[in-house]
Amino acid sequence: MRAAKLRGEEKIAVQFFEGDDGEAFLLSVDANIKHGLPLSPADREAAASRILGLYPQWSDRAVAAATGLSPTTVSTIRRRLFLPAERADIRVGRDGRVRPVDGSAGRRRASEVIAMKPDAPLRAIAQEAGVSVGTARDVRERLRAGRDPVPQQRRPADEERPPSADASVTVLRRRTGTARQSTHWPSVRGNLIRDPAVKYAENGRAFVRWVDGHVIEPTEWGDLIDAVPPHWRKSVAELARSCAGAWLAFAQELEERA
């Protein structure tokens, strides 16, 4: 409104909205993600923190979809904001359905229903136990096989304990040791070069050019590996491992700064 007045305009286009402050904030975040200058990672994380404060029962994927973050990042923010005892026992997904965070209780109930009514149809078991038909089917199959109705999971204490530095290194090494990658440079590059913080900064453009020459896609090395003579394979393998270690250190430094 003030900008329109400064330009001497007498009329301004508006979008009428009916809802509370929380719903208005969600709409504003969605609008800022879809047009204009892209929100910085810090802005997105701040928005996720506020949304989690307003709607703690929302799932990580629902918050991620609203803020343009990854579910993993939202999960990290949630752990930072709430103590284990303060976290909601249920989550509302992107589809609006309510699901329990820990499904073991529902599986136990389903096993009790099956014990009392072994010939009951799956839909009736699911309705009485408050679980999905798929869960009821899995519980019945596990019971028939003589297994526990609840799949073996990590202990809650292990889930709440942050991973150690050694554990993080192990996970990253496992990822770098495989040919499969969860993120592809061409898709990241397209969004990166459109970010004004990169596009209009000399070091940002230089970084993109540098990565262009150092990223290897799985389809690339698959064609090149046969070009390495047998007597050079060990040396080149050590070189590749050294490069992987450098990328690992680079990734860890980025994560620490983030």
C-alpha positions as CSV (number, residue, x, y, z in Angstrom):
1,M,0.0,0.0,0.0
2,R,2.8,2.4,0.9
3,A,4.7,1.7,-2.3
4,A,1.5,2.4,-4.3
5,K,1.1,5.7,-2.5
6,L,4.7,6.7,-3.2
7,R,4.1,6.1,-6.9
8,G,1.1,8.3,-6.8
9,E,-1.4,5.5,-7.5
10,E,-5.0,5.9,-6.4
11,K,-6.0,2.3,-6.8
12,I,-4.3,-1.0,-5.9
13,A,-5.2,-4.6,-6.7
14,V,-5.9,-6.8,-3.7
15,Q,-6.8,-10.4,-2.9
16,F,-9.4,-10.8,-0.3
17,F,-8.7,-13.5,2.3
18,E,-10.8,-14.9,5.1
19,G,-8.9,-16.8,7.8
20,D,-6.8,-16.5,10.9
21,D,-3.2,-15.2,11.2
22,G,-1.7,-18.7,10.8
23,E,-3.6,-19.3,7.6
24,A,-2.6,-15.9,6.3
25,F,1.0,-16.7,7.0
26,L,0.8,-20.0,5.1
27,L,-0.7,-18.1,2.1
28,S,2.1,-15.5,2.2
29,V,4.8,-18.2,2.3
30,D,3.2,-20.0,-0.6
31,A,3.0,-16.7,-2.6
32,N,6.7,-15.9,-1.9
33,I,7.8,-19.3,-3.0
34,K,6.0,-19.2,-6.3
35,H,6.9,-15.8,-7.6
36,G,9.4,-12.9,-7.0
37,L,12.9,-13.3,-5.6
38,P,13.3,-16.8,-4.2
39,L,13.3,-17.1,-0.4
40,S,16.7,-17.8,1.1
41,P,17.3,-21.0,3.0
42,A,17.3,-19.1,6.3
43,D,13.9,-17.5,5.3
44,R,12.5,-21.0,4.5
45,E,13.7,-22.5,7.7
46,A,12.3,-19.5,9.7
47,A,9.0,-20.1,8.0
48,A,9.1,-23.8,8.8
49,S,9.8,-23.0,12.5
50,R,6.8,-20.8,12.6
51,I,4.6,-23.3,10.9
52,L,5.6,-26.0,13.2
53,G,4.8,-23.7,16.1
54,L,1.4,-23.0,14.7
55,Y,0.7,-26.6,13.5
56,P,2.9,-29.0,15.4
57,Q,0.7,-31.9,14.3
58,W,1.6,-31.4,10.6
59,S,3.9,-34.0,9.1
60,D,7.4,-33.2,7.9
61,R,6.4,-33.6,4.3
62,A,3.4,-31.3,4.7
63,V,5.6,-28.5,6.2
64,A,8.3,-29.2,3.6
65,A,5.7,-28.8,0.8
66,A,4.6,-25.5,2.3
67,T,8.1,-24.1,2.6
68,G,10.1,-25.6,-0.2
69,L,12.4,-27.4,2.1
70,S,13.2,-31.1,2.3
71,P,11.4,-33.3,4.8
72,T,14.8,-34.2,6.4
73,T,15.5,-30.5,7.1
74,V,12.0,-30.0,8.6
75,S,12.6,-33.1,10.8
76,T,15.8,-31.5,12.0
77,I,14.1,-28.2,12.8
78,R,11.3,-30.1,14.7
79,R,13.9,-31.9,16.9
80,R,15.5,-28.5,17.6
81,L,12.2,-26.9,18.6
82,F,10.5,-29.5,20.6
83,L,11.6,-31.9,23.4
84,P,10.6,-35.5,22.8
85,A,7.7,-35.3,25.3
86,E,6.3,-32.2,23.6
87,R,6.0,-33.7,20.1
88,A,2.6,-34.6,18.8
89,D,1.7,-38.3,18.8
90,I,-0.2,-37.9,15.5
91,R,0.7,-36.2,12.2
92,V,-1.5,-34.7,9.6
93,G,-0.2,-35.5,6.1
94,R,-0.4,-33.5,2.9
95,D,-3.5,-35.5,2.0
96,G,-5.2,-34.3,5.2
97,R,-5.3,-37.8,6.8
98,V,-4.3,-38.2,10.4
99,R,-1.6,-40.8,11.1
100,P,0.1,-41.8,14.4
101,V,3.8,-41.1,14.6
102,D,4.3,-44.5,16.3
103,G,2.2,-47.2,14.6
104,S,3.2,-49.9,17.1
105,A,0.2,-49.4,19.3
106,G,-2.2,-49.8,16.4
107,R,-0.4,-53.0,15.3
108,R,-0.7,-54.4,18.9
109,R,-4.4,-53.6,18.8
110,A,-4.8,-55.3,15.5
111,S,-3.1,-58.4,16.7
112,E,-5.5,-58.5,19.7
113,V,-8.5,-58.2,17.4
114,I,-7.1,-61.0,15.2
115,A,-6.6,-63.2,18.2
116,M,-10.2,-62.7,19.3
117,K,-11.7,-62.8,15.7
118,P,-9.3,-64.8,13.6
119,D,-11.8,-65.2,10.7
120,A,-12.9,-61.5,10.7
121,P,-12.4,-59.7,7.3
122,L,-9.5,-57.3,7.1
123,R,-11.6,-54.2,6.8
124,A,-13.4,-55.0,10.0
125,I,-10.1,-55.7,11.8
126,A,-8.7,-52.4,10.5
127,Q,-11.8,-50.4,11.6
128,E,-11.8,-51.9,15.1
129,A,-8.1,-51.4,15.6
130,G,-8.0,-48.0,14.0
131,V,-5.4,-48.9,11.4
132,S,-5.3,-49.2,7.6
133,V,-6.4,-52.3,5.8
134,G,-2.8,-52.7,4.6
135,T,-1.5,-52.7,8.1
136,A,-4.1,-55.2,9.2
137,R,-3.1,-57.5,6.4
138,D,0.6,-57.2,7.3
139,V,-0.1,-57.9,11.0
140,R,-2.1,-61.0,10.2
141,E,0.6,-62.3,7.8
142,R,3.3,-61.7,10.5
143,L,1.2,-63.5,13.1
144,R,0.7,-66.5,10.8
145,A,4.5,-66.6,10.2
146,G,5.0,-66.6,14.0
147,R,6.6,-63.1,14.0
148,D,6.0,-60.1,16.1
149,P,3.2,-57.9,14.7
150,V,5.5,-54.9,15.1
151,P,8.6,-54.8,12.8
152,Q,11.9,-54.4,14.6
153,Q,12.7,-50.8,14.9
154,R,15.3,-48.7,16.6
155,R,14.7,-48.0,20.2
156,P,13.2,-44.6,21.0
157,A,16.4,-43.6,22.8
158,D,18.4,-44.2,19.6
159,E,15.9,-42.2,17.6
160,E,16.2,-39.2,19.8
161,R,20.0,-39.3,20.2
162,P,21.7,-37.1,17.6
163,P,24.1,-39.1,15.4
164,S,27.7,-38.8,16.3
165,A,30.3,-37.3,14.0
166,D,31.7,-40.8,13.3
167,A,28.2,-42.1,12.4
168,S,27.7,-39.2,10.0
169,V,31.0,-39.9,8.3
170,T,30.0,-43.6,8.0
171,V,26.7,-42.7,6.3
172,L,28.3,-40.2,4.0
173,R,31.0,-42.7,3.0
174,R,28.4,-45.3,2.3
175,R,26.6,-42.8,0.0
176,T,29.8,-41.7,-1.8
177,G,30.8,-45.4,-2.2
178,T,27.8,-46.2,-4.4
179,A,27.1,-45.2,-8.0
180,R,23.5,-44.2,-7.2
181,Q,23.0,-40.5,-6.3
182,S,19.9,-39.0,-4.7
183,T,20.6,-35.5,-6.2
184,H,21.7,-34.8,-9.8
185,W,23.8,-31.8,-10.6
186,P,21.8,-30.7,-13.7
187,S,18.6,-30.4,-11.7
188,V,20.4,-28.5,-8.9
189,R,22.3,-26.3,-11.4
190,G,19.1,-25.1,-13.0
191,N,17.8,-23.7,-9.8
192,L,21.1,-22.6,-8.5
193,I,22.0,-20.3,-11.5
194,R,18.6,-18.6,-11.2
195,D,19.2,-17.6,-7.6
196,P,20.2,-13.9,-7.5
197,A,22.7,-14.7,-4.7
198,V,24.6,-16.8,-7.2
199,K,23.6,-15.3,-10.5
200,Y,24.8,-11.8,-9.7
201,A,27.9,-12.7,-7.7
202,E,31.2,-13.4,-9.4
203,N,32.2,-16.1,-6.8
204,G,28.8,-17.6,-7.3
205,R,29.2,-18.0,-11.0
206,A,32.7,-19.2,-10.5
207,F,31.4,-21.9,-8.1
208,V,28.9,-23.2,-10.7
209,R,31.7,-23.4,-13.4
210,W,33.9,-25.2,-10.9
211,V,31.3,-27.8,-10.0
212,D,30.6,-28.3,-13.8
213,G,34.1,-29.7,-14.1
214,H,34.1,-31.8,-10.9
215,V,30.7,-33.5,-10.8
216,I,30.5,-37.0,-12.3
217,E,27.1,-38.5,-13.1
218,P,26.7,-42.3,-12.8
219,T,26.1,-42.7,-16.6
220,E,29.5,-40.9,-17.2
221,W,31.9,-43.1,-15.3
222,G,30.1,-46.3,-16.4
223,D,31.4,-45.5,-19.9
224,L,34.8,-44.4,-18.9
225,I,35.8,-47.1,-16.4
226,D,36.8,-49.6,-19.2
227,A,39.3,-47.0,-20.5
228,V,41.5,-47.5,-17.4
229,P,44.2,-50.0,-18.2
230,P,44.4,-53.0,-15.7
231,H,47.8,-51.9,-14.4
232,W,46.5,-48.4,-13.6
233,R,43.2,-49.4,-11.9
234,K,44.5,-49.5,-8.4
235,S,46.2,-46.1,-8.6
236,V,43.1,-44.5,-10.2
237,A,40.9,-46.1,-7.6
238,E,43.0,-44.5,-4.9
239,L,42.7,-41.2,-6.7
240,A,38.9,-41.5,-6.9
241,R,38.8,-42.3,-3.2
242,S,40.9,-39.3,-2.4
243,C,38.6,-37.1,-4.5
244,A,35.6,-38.6,-2.7
245,G,37.2,-37.8,0.7
246,A,37.7,-34.2,-0.5
247,W,34.0,-34.0,-1.5
248,L,33.1,-35.5,1.9
249,A,35.0,-32.8,3.8
250,F,33.4,-30.2,1.6
251,A,29.9,-31.6,2.3
252,Q,30.6,-31.7,6.1
253,E,31.8,-28.1,6.1
254,L,28.6,-27.0,4.2
255,E,26.4,-28.9,6.7
256,E,28.2,-27.4,9.7
257,R,27.7,-23.9,8.3
258,A,24.1,-24.6,7.5
